[in-house]
């Protein structure tokens, strides 16, 4: 009886092993079939490109989708997101959330949206690390230099000194738990020109991914957010002019790329060229003509780091940023009139 029982159990175990093998083989076949189907579906993806004005620049979106309707619907939602963020962060629109916050400078804490809170927290992080080379409270100085570009005259020294007193990231008090921001002194102005577009590119890419389009590129000005590579490619082919010749063309994916410099936005006064990028510490437009490109984990990071390094100017000054953002790749070169 015990022998028979053992034989029965042994037979049962053998059946179980056979069944397990069949299940494993079936799963492997299913995975292989899914992989082949996935590869086939990737092969059927088509490239679509759309462009619109957003945040004062040309916004371009490139996607790979199974059909035009899918691409158009996804990109429409991405452009809607960009328009939404412009209403939040524009310093040209008096009705934007950013300008409503600035209008209450010197008063009590103001409740802000999730988007504005996130951008200001990220901005504060870079401000701390760069010792104020990046600072979104630079708004009063930016206003003076916008006027200088129109009049071709340097800002009035007394106005420059008055504006400097309103600048300093420590003067912006953020309470993440309560989602509030307080600008300590009346007259303070925030300018998100060095971070908002990068954040917007990241957010548009997220919208596309929620629409099941992962192979996408979002570009605004000098900022690019990259998703998964195009079908059959290792990455998106991105040209980095300030990189060494052998690294100038790179295949990149799932990262942010930002370039900063004065190639297009500058003013020449009394023989000196001043960039549109203002040094928050001195109040002057940057005069060290360097071109900077940053490759980072996301476009919010690459955008803000590109601005900070444009202000810092030298390789030595960027070492701290490199240590704090070890995965970021930094390319710099002295700019010339020829490009």
C-alpha positions as CSV (number, residue, x, y, z in Angstrom):
1,X,0.0,0.0,0.0
2,X,2.7,2.5,0.9
3,X,4.6,1.6,-2.3
4,X,1.4,2.1,-4.4
5,X,0.8,5.4,-2.7
6,X,4.3,6.5,-3.4
7,X,3.9,5.4,-7.0
8,X,0.7,7.4,-7.3
9,X,2.3,10.5,-5.8
10,X,5.3,10.1,-8.1
11,X,3.1,9.8,-11.1
12,X,1.2,12.9,-10.0
13,X,4.4,14.8,-9.6
14,X,5.6,13.8,-13.0
15,X,2.3,15.1,-14.5
16,X,2.8,18.3,-12.6
17,X,6.3,18.7,-13.9
18,X,5.1,18.1,-17.5
19,X,2.3,20.6,-17.0
20,X,4.7,23.2,-15.6
21,X,7.0,22.7,-18.6
22,X,4.0,23.2,-21.0
23,X,3.0,26.3,-19.2
24,X,6.5,27.7,-19.3
25,X,6.8,26.9,-23.0
26,X,3.4,28.5,-23.6
27,X,4.4,31.7,-21.7
28,X,7.7,31.9,-23.6
29,X,5.9,31.5,-26.9
30,X,3.4,34.2,-25.9
31,X,6.2,36.6,-24.9
32,X,8.0,35.9,-28.2
33,X,4.8,36.5,-30.2
34,X,4.1,39.7,-28.2
35,X,7.6,40.9,-29.0
36,X,7.2,40.1,-32.7
37,X,3.8,41.9,-32.7
38,X,5.3,44.8,-30.9
39,X,8.2,45.0,-33.5
40,X,5.6,44.7,-36.3
41,X,3.5,47.5,-34.8
42,X,6.6,49.7,-34.4
43,X,7.3,49.2,-38.1
44,X,3.8,50.6,-38.9
45,X,4.3,53.8,-37.0
46,X,4.4,57.0,-39.1
47,X,6.1,60.3,-38.4
48,X,4.0,63.4,-37.8
49,X,5.1,66.9,-37.1
50,X,3.1,70.0,-35.9
51,X,4.1,73.5,-34.9
52,X,2.4,76.4,-33.2
53,X,3.3,79.6,-31.3
54,X,3.6,79.1,-27.6
55,X,5.3,81.1,-24.8
56,X,6.6,83.6,-27.2
57,X,8.4,81.0,-29.4
58,X,7.7,78.4,-32.0
59,X,6.7,75.1,-30.3
60,X,7.3,72.0,-32.4
61,X,6.1,68.5,-31.7
62,X,7.3,65.4,-33.6
63,X,5.6,62.0,-32.9
64,X,5.5,58.5,-34.3
65,X,1.9,57.2,-34.3
66,X,-0.1,54.5,-36.0
67,X,-2.3,57.0,-37.9
68,X,-2.8,60.8,-38.4
69,X,-5.9,61.0,-36.3
70,X,-4.1,59.5,-33.2
71,X,-1.2,61.9,-33.8
72,X,-3.4,65.0,-34.2
73,X,-5.5,64.3,-31.1
74,X,-2.5,63.6,-28.9
75,X,-0.6,66.7,-30.2
76,X,-3.7,68.9,-29.7
77,X,-3.8,67.9,-26.1
78,X,-0.1,68.6,-25.8
79,X,-0.5,72.1,-27.3
80,X,-3.4,72.7,-25.0
81,X,-1.1,71.9,-22.1
82,X,1.4,74.4,-23.3
83,X,-1.3,77.1,-23.6
84,X,-2.4,76.2,-20.0
85,X,1.1,76.6,-18.7
86,X,1.5,80.0,-20.5
87,X,-1.5,81.3,-18.6
88,X,0.3,80.2,-15.4
89,X,3.9,81.4,-16.0
90,X,3.9,84.3,-18.5
91,X,5.4,87.5,-17.3
92,X,3.9,89.3,-20.3
93,X,0.3,88.6,-19.4
94,X,-1.0,90.7,-16.4
95,X,-3.7,88.1,-15.8
96,X,-1.3,85.1,-15.6
97,X,-1.0,83.4,-12.2
98,X,2.6,84.5,-12.0
99,X,1.8,88.2,-12.4
100,X,-1.1,87.9,-9.9
101,X,1.4,86.5,-7.4
102,X,3.8,89.3,-8.1
103,X,1.0,91.9,-7.7
104,X,0.8,90.7,-4.0
105,X,4.5,91.0,-3.3
106,X,5.1,92.3,0.2
107,X,1.8,90.8,1.4
108,X,0.9,87.5,3.1
109,X,1.5,84.1,1.5
110,X,-0.4,83.3,-1.7
111,X,-1.9,79.9,-2.6
112,X,-0.5,78.8,-5.9
113,X,-1.2,76.0,-8.4
114,X,0.7,72.7,-8.5
115,X,2.5,73.8,-11.6
116,X,3.8,77.1,-10.3
117,X,4.7,75.5,-7.0
118,X,6.7,72.8,-8.7
119,X,8.6,75.3,-11.0
120,X,9.5,77.6,-8.1
121,X,10.7,74.7,-6.0
122,X,12.9,73.4,-8.8
123,X,14.1,77.0,-9.4
124,X,15.0,77.5,-5.7
125,X,17.0,74.2,-5.8
126,X,19.2,75.4,-8.7
127,X,19.5,78.9,-7.1
128,X,21.0,77.4,-3.9
129,X,23.4,75.2,-5.8
130,X,24.6,77.9,-8.1
131,X,25.0,80.5,-5.3
132,X,22.4,82.8,-7.0
133,X,23.7,82.6,-10.6
134,X,20.2,81.3,-11.4
135,X,17.5,83.3,-9.7
136,X,13.8,83.7,-10.8
137,X,13.5,86.9,-8.7
138,X,15.6,88.6,-11.3
139,X,12.4,90.1,-12.8
140,X,13.0,93.8,-12.0
141,X,16.4,93.6,-13.7
142,X,15.0,91.9,-16.7
143,X,12.5,94.7,-17.1
144,X,15.3,97.3,-17.1
145,X,17.3,95.4,-19.7
146,X,14.3,94.9,-22.0
147,X,14.0,98.7,-22.0
148,X,17.8,99.0,-22.7
149,X,17.5,96.8,-25.8
150,X,14.8,99.2,-27.1
151,X,16.6,102.4,-26.3
152,X,20.2,101.2,-26.8
153,X,21.1,102.8,-23.5
154,X,22.4,101.3,-20.4
155,X,20.0,101.1,-17.4
156,X,20.0,104.1,-15.1
157,X,22.5,103.3,-12.3
158,X,20.1,104.4,-9.6
159,X,17.3,102.2,-11.0
160,X,19.7,99.4,-11.3
161,X,20.7,99.6,-7.6
162,X,17.0,99.9,-6.5
163,X,16.2,96.8,-8.6
164,X,19.1,94.8,-7.2
165,X,17.6,95.3,-3.7
166,X,14.5,93.4,-4.8
167,X,16.5,90.4,-6.2
168,X,17.5,87.4,-4.2
169,X,16.0,83.9,-4.1
170,X,16.0,84.0,-0.3
171,X,13.4,86.7,-0.5
172,X,10.9,84.2,-2.0
173,X,9.4,82.1,0.8
174,X,7.9,78.8,-0.3
175,X,5.7,76.5,1.8
176,X,5.3,73.2,-0.1
177,X,2.9,71.7,2.5
178,X,0.5,74.6,2.2
179,X,1.3,75.3,-1.5
180,X,1.9,78.9,-0.8
181,X,4.5,81.5,-1.9
182,X,5.3,84.8,-0.3
183,X,7.4,87.5,-1.9
184,X,8.8,89.5,1.0
185,X,9.0,93.0,-0.5
186,X,6.7,95.1,-2.6
187,X,8.0,95.5,-6.2
188,X,9.4,92.0,-6.4
189,X,9.0,90.4,-9.8
190,X,9.5,86.8,-10.9
191,X,10.8,85.9,-14.3
192,X,10.7,82.2,-15.3
193,X,12.4,82.6,-18.6
194,X,15.2,80.3,-17.6
195,X,13.0,77.3,-16.6
196,X,9.4,77.6,-17.7
197,X,9.9,76.4,-21.3
198,X,11.9,73.4,-20.1
199,X,9.1,72.5,-17.7
200,X,6.5,73.0,-20.4
201,X,8.4,70.7,-22.8
202,X,8.4,68.0,-20.1
203,X,4.7,68.4,-19.4
204,X,3.8,68.2,-23.1
205,X,5.8,65.0,-23.4
206,X,3.9,63.6,-20.4
207,X,0.6,64.4,-22.1
208,X,1.8,62.5,-25.3
209,X,2.8,59.5,-23.2
210,X,-0.6,59.4,-21.5
211,X,-2.0,59.3,-25.0
212,X,0.1,56.2,-25.6
213,X,2.6,58.0,-27.8
214,X,6.1,57.5,-26.3
215,X,8.2,58.1,-29.4
216,X,8.1,61.9,-29.3
217,X,10.1,65.1,-29.3
218,X,8.9,68.5,-28.0
219,X,11.0,71.6,-28.8
220,X,10.5,75.2,-27.7
221,X,13.3,77.6,-28.6
222,X,16.5,76.2,-27.3
223,X,14.8,73.5,-25.2
224,X,14.1,69.9,-26.3
225,X,12.3,67.1,-24.4
226,X,12.9,63.7,-25.8
227,X,10.9,60.5,-25.3
228,X,11.6,57.0,-26.7
229,X,13.7,56.8,-29.9
230,X,12.1,56.8,-33.4
231,X,11.3,53.3,-34.7
232,X,14.5,51.4,-35.5
233,X,16.8,54.0,-34.1
234,X,18.9,54.2,-31.0
235,X,17.8,57.8,-30.3
236,X,16.9,61.1,-31.8
237,X,19.7,62.7,-33.8
238,X,20.5,65.9,-32.0
239,X,23.2,68.3,-33.1
240,X,25.2,70.1,-30.4
241,X,27.2,72.9,-32.0
242,X,29.3,73.7,-28.9
243,X,30.4,70.0,-28.5
244,X,33.7,68.7,-29.8
245,X,33.6,67.6,-33.4
246,X,33.3,63.9,-32.6
247,X,30.4,64.5,-30.2
248,X,28.5,67.1,-32.3
249,X,25.8,64.7,-33.5
250,X,24.4,62.5,-30.8
251,X,21.6,60.0,-30.6
252,X,19.6,60.8,-27.5
253,X,16.4,59.6,-25.9
254,X,14.4,60.1,-22.6
255,X,16.2,63.2,-21.6
256,X,16.2,67.0,-21.9
257,X,18.6,69.1,-24.0
258,X,18.9,72.9,-23.6
259,X,21.1,75.4,-25.3
260,X,21.7,78.9,-24.0
261,X,23.7,81.9,-25.4
262,X,23.4,85.3,-26.9
263,X,23.4,84.4,-30.6
264,X,20.0,86.0,-31.2
265,X,19.1,88.0,-28.1
266,X,21.6,90.7,-27.2
267,X,22.2,94.5,-27.3
268,X,25.4,96.4,-28.2
269,X,25.9,99.6,-26.2
270,X,29.1,101.7,-26.5
271,X,30.9,98.9,-28.2
272,X,30.0,96.3,-25.5
273,X,27.7,93.3,-26.2
274,X,25.2,92.4,-23.5
275,X,23.3,89.2,-23.5
276,X,19.6,89.0,-22.7
277,X,20.6,86.8,-19.8
278,X,21.1,89.0,-16.7
279,X,23.4,88.1,-13.9
280,X,21.2,88.4,-10.8
281,X,24.3,89.1,-8.6
282,X,25.5,92.2,-10.5
283,X,22.4,93.3,-12.4
284,X,24.2,93.4,-15.7
285,X,23.6,91.6,-18.9
286,X,26.1,88.8,-19.3
287,X,29.1,89.8,-21.4
288,X,31.1,86.6,-21.4
289,X,30.2,85.3,-24.8
290,X,29.8,81.5,-24.2
291,X,27.5,79.0,-25.7
292,X,26.2,76.3,-23.4
293,X,24.4,73.0,-24.1
294,X,23.2,70.8,-21.3
295,X,21.9,67.2,-21.6
296,X,20.1,66.2,-18.4
297,X,17.5,63.7,-17.1
298,X,14.7,66.1,-18.0
299,X,14.2,69.5,-19.7
300,X,13.4,71.4,-16.6
301,X,16.8,70.6,-15.3
302,X,18.7,71.2,-18.6
303,X,16.9,74.6,-19.1
304,X,17.8,76.0,-15.6
305,X,21.3,74.6,-15.7
306,X,22.0,76.1,-19.1
307,X,21.0,79.5,-17.7
308,X,23.0,79.1,-14.5
309,X,26.2,78.1,-16.4
310,X,25.8,80.9,-18.9
311,X,26.0,83.3,-15.9
312,X,28.8,81.5,-14.2
313,X,30.8,81.6,-17.4
314,X,33.9,79.5,-16.7
315,X,34.6,75.8,-16.4
316,X,35.9,76.2,-12.9
317,X,32.6,77.8,-11.7
318,X,30.6,74.9,-13.1
319,X,32.3,72.2,-11.0
320,X,29.8,72.4,-8.2
321,X,26.9,72.0,-10.5
322,X,28.5,69.0,-12.0
323,X,28.9,67.4,-8.6
324,X,25.2,68.1,-7.8
325,X,24.0,66.8,-11.1
326,X,26.5,64.0,-11.9
327,X,24.3,62.6,-14.8
328,X,24.1,65.9,-16.6
329,X,26.5,66.5,-19.5
330,X,27.8,70.0,-20.0
331,X,29.2,71.4,-23.3
332,X,30.6,74.9,-23.5
333,X,32.5,77.0,-26.0
334,X,33.4,80.6,-26.5
335,X,30.9,82.1,-28.9
336,X,32.1,84.0,-31.9
337,X,30.4,86.4,-34.4
338,X,30.4,83.7,-36.9
339,X,28.3,81.4,-34.7
